[in-house]
């Protein structure tokens, strides 16, 4: 677990540097694709052949491209370096991953896009009933078609990422994609569902209407499981982009969302708010031996209560001095109050209960610390993250960065400073340290199994797009 957490943290040494290349918007650029590998769009002027839109959509055959990510990293961890310094864990993490996409435009009104993903290890085990077989570690990440009606209404059907929110580390308003943003890798494209999208840009304005029919996942989907979503986007005071939307699925709490993004001077600002009538989350109401048949926890689901979450953040980049800072605050409306969170931890720490949990988990190979981690993960109501980076420090190839994340409810978190030197256009060397802080029952102290210190190094080899 330790090595996994650190491997994920290694992806964020320069999240701020990546942020310098990312414009926080909602979805207005998604007319022709929300895919990260599809390349940039050049401005075209109206010509005798037709409008700028038609010129952009002029057939260009089939384009093939992709990306490769390669690295090897080692880390060494001490769980209690300040009181009992000893090497508790160490490991090697190897990354060899890639994407391959095609972008086909047989005519100006029709486009098909697909993307595959593969990563090391290149095979994985799958259960085939009576036996386990090895299958290739390949994934169809996106596959969709775009078309339109008279350049007025634009359609998309297939599996694709949906850019629904404006948050950077967290996006509570995004209720369509299959997974939430990973704060340890916020710029990574997320997997989306199969959906039918209708986009209507109001002519002569910068107002957009979006509608989605999201098809259900699983082996035995039913028609009533199709979800519906809609969003209105418009400009306020000519510089703030506002989004208003809603999401509904049968037998699921309905959700409403509000997004806002804009700038004050050279600082980009963004915020989201979402509300739902009810929650699908099972809230742990008691940890005790008497609930052994249910994993030692009693849970409750609240269907008749309003849950509100929100976030706000900023991004500032200075291209002259080569530094970037990104910060964000999250209010987790589905977190526990301090009193409830502390009560659940105290119940799990009762000697008899802890002994029973340890005994029950031992035959399965699971640990008591893993049980606590599941109990406490994302349990707070207030979180914050901050990323700073500076490139070309003293010399052109030297960069430094720092990333911090904290649960403000229990004042636990971690800080990761790093130094990177560019060895070549396609390779670099990074040195980093991760410091965990907080009380013994703080979220991140539990997740890292102590106020841990992890030292690591990573060499990036041959990463890039094509």
Number of C-alpha atoms within 10 A of each C-alpha: 11 19 19 11 12 23 22 13 17 23 15 23 27 26 26 26 23 14 21 19 9 12 11 20 19 21 18 19 11 13 15 18 22 17 19 12 20 18 9 7 9 7 10 12 12 12 10 7 8 10 13 14 14 16 17 15 17 15 16 13 11 13 12 15 15 18 15 18 16 19 18 15 19 17 21 19 24 20 22 17 17 11 8 9 13 12 14 13 14 15 14 14 14 15 17 17 17 18 21 19 22 18 20 18 20 15 13 16 17 16 22 19 24 20 23 16 17 19 18 14 12 13 14 13 11 12 10 9 7 6 7 11 12 12 12 13 14 15 12 15 21 21 18 18 21 19 18 17 9 8 12 11 14 19 20 22 19 21 23 26 24 25 20 21 27 28 30 27 25 26 25 24 26 21 19 22 18 14 12 16 20 16 19 20 18 19 18 12 17 18 18 19 20 20 23 19 19 18 21 18 18 13 9 6 9 13 17 18 19 19 18 22 19 25 20 18 13 7 6 6 11 11 9 11 15 17 18 18 19 18 19 16 22 19 17 11 7 9 11 16 21 20 24 17 20 20 23 17 17 12 10 16 20 15 21 20 24 21 26 25 25 20 16 10 7 10 14 17 22 24 24 25 21 23 21 21 16 18 20 13 13 12 18 16 14 19 24 20 20 13 13 15 9 10 15 20 20 17 14 12 14 15 16 11 12 14 19 19 20 22 26 23 23 22 24 20 22 13 11 6 11 15 21 23 24 25 21 22 21 25 20 19 19 19 21 20 15 13 8 15 20 16 15 20 17 12 17 24 16 13 10 13 18 18 15 14 20 16 13 17 16 11 9 8 7 12 16 16 14 15 17 19 18 12 20 22 13 17 21 23 19 21 22 20 22 21 25 22 26 22 22 14 13 8 9 10 15 17 23 21 24 23 25 19 22 22 22 17 18 21 16 22 25 21 19 23 19 22 20 21 19 16 14 12 11 12 16 19 19 19 19 21 20 22 16 24 21 19 15 13 20 23 27 28 21 23 22 24 21 20 25 22 23 23 17 21 19 21 20 19 20 16 17 14 13 10
